[in-house]
Amino acid sequence: MVDGEQVVDLELLIRVMDDFRIMQAEHITAMEGGLPDEIDLWCRQRETAFRAIKEQLNRVLPGLKSNESAGRLQDNLAQVMAGEDELCRLTIAHREELKKEIGRMRQGRNALQGYGPGRVVNRSR
């Protein structure tokens, strides 16, 4: 049986995880539209949210006796992890695009260096 305080802590933990999933959805939507400028802000938000989840888990887990509560908690954690997996996938895809773009920029720079000082290209023929 779970006592009243434990139920309150569990409900707070579920609420904190729900808030985190909402934040994840916002970040995923923004990443799908291109890399936003708020990455630093996101990192701070995520650190704060993870700290809150960890604190609540530390309060809830020692007294968790109900299989129903454990199942509910497990489902919520699985959803949080699925959101993290999606954000990771989007970040990796974006990183690969940046690598390709940097490669194209290097090729352009090398081509421009071929037209450096002292080299005249006669295109009048």
C-alpha positions as CSV (number, residue, x, y, z in Angstrom):
1,M,0.0,0.0,0.0
2,V,1.2,3.5,-0.8
3,D,0.8,6.2,1.9
4,G,-0.7,9.6,1.2
5,E,2.6,11.4,1.1
6,Q,4.0,8.9,-1.3
7,V,0.9,9.4,-3.6
8,V,1.5,13.2,-3.6
9,D,5.2,12.6,-4.4
10,L,4.3,10.2,-7.2
11,E,1.8,12.6,-8.7
12,L,4.4,15.4,-8.5
13,L,6.9,13.2,-10.3
14,I,4.4,12.4,-13.0
15,R,3.7,16.1,-13.4
16,V,7.4,16.9,-13.7
17,M,7.8,14.2,-16.3
18,D,4.7,15.5,-18.2
19,D,6.2,19.0,-18.2
20,F,9.5,17.5,-19.5
21,R,7.7,15.7,-22.3
22,I,6.0,18.9,-23.3
23,M,9.4,20.6,-23.5
24,Q,10.7,17.7,-25.5
25,A,7.9,18.1,-28.0
26,E,8.6,21.8,-28.4
27,H,12.3,21.1,-29.0
28,I,11.5,18.4,-31.5
29,T,9.2,20.7,-33.4
30,A,11.8,23.4,-33.4
31,M,14.6,21.0,-34.5
32,E,12.5,19.7,-37.4
33,G,12.2,23.3,-38.7
34,G,16.0,23.9,-38.5
35,L,18.4,24.6,-35.8
36,P,17.0,27.3,-33.6
37,D,19.1,29.9,-31.8
38,E,17.9,28.9,-28.3
39,I,20.2,25.8,-27.9
40,D,21.9,27.3,-24.8
41,L,18.6,28.1,-23.2
42,W,17.4,24.5,-24.0
43,C,20.5,23.1,-22.3
44,R,19.7,25.0,-19.1
45,Q,16.0,24.1,-19.2
46,R,16.9,20.4,-19.7
47,E,19.4,20.4,-16.9
48,T,16.9,22.0,-14.5
49,A,14.2,19.5,-15.6
50,F,16.4,16.5,-15.2
51,R,17.4,17.7,-11.7
52,A,13.7,18.0,-10.8
53,I,13.0,14.5,-12.1
54,K,16.0,13.0,-10.3
55,E,15.0,14.7,-7.0
56,Q,11.4,13.4,-7.3
57,L,12.6,9.9,-8.2
58,N,14.8,9.9,-5.2
59,R,11.8,10.7,-3.0
60,V,9.4,8.3,-4.7
61,L,11.5,5.1,-5.4
62,P,12.4,4.1,-1.8
63,G,8.7,3.9,-0.7
64,L,7.3,2.6,-4.0
65,K,5.3,-0.6,-3.2
66,S,2.4,-0.6,-5.6
67,N,2.9,-2.5,-8.8
68,E,0.3,-0.1,-10.4
69,S,2.4,2.9,-9.4
70,A,5.6,1.2,-10.6
71,G,4.0,0.5,-14.0
72,R,2.7,4.0,-14.3
73,L,6.2,5.4,-13.5
74,Q,7.8,3.0,-15.9
75,D,5.4,4.0,-18.7
76,N,6.2,7.7,-18.1
77,L,9.9,7.1,-18.1
78,A,9.7,5.1,-21.3
79,Q,7.9,8.1,-22.9
80,V,10.6,10.5,-21.7
81,M,13.3,8.2,-23.1
82,A,11.5,7.9,-26.4
83,G,11.5,11.7,-26.7
84,E,15.2,11.8,-25.9
85,D,15.9,9.3,-28.6
86,E,14.0,11.4,-31.1
87,L,16.0,14.5,-30.1
88,C,19.2,12.6,-30.4
89,R,18.3,11.3,-33.9
90,L,17.5,14.9,-35.0
91,T,20.7,16.2,-33.6
92,I,22.8,13.6,-35.3
93,A,21.0,14.3,-38.6
94,H,21.7,18.0,-38.2
95,R,25.3,17.4,-37.4
96,E,25.7,15.3,-40.6
97,E,24.1,18.1,-42.6
98,L,26.6,20.6,-41.1
99,K,29.5,18.3,-42.0
100,K,28.3,18.2,-45.6
101,E,27.9,22.0,-45.7
102,I,31.4,22.5,-44.3
103,G,32.8,20.2,-47.0
104,R,31.1,22.3,-49.7
105,M,32.4,25.5,-48.2
106,R,35.9,24.1,-48.1
107,Q,35.7,23.1,-51.8
108,G,34.5,26.7,-52.6
109,R,37.3,28.2,-50.6
110,N,39.8,26.0,-52.4
111,A,38.4,27.0,-55.8
112,L,38.6,30.7,-54.9
113,Q,42.2,30.4,-53.8
114,G,42.9,29.2,-57.3
115,Y,41.9,32.7,-58.4
116,G,44.3,34.3,-55.9
117,P,46.6,37.3,-56.5
118,G,48.7,37.2,-59.6
119,R,46.4,34.9,-61.4
120,V,44.3,36.4,-64.1
121,V,41.6,34.5,-65.7
122,N,40.9,35.5,-69.3
123,R,37.3,34.7,-70.2
124,S,37.1,36.8,-73.4
125,R,37.8,33.9,-75.7
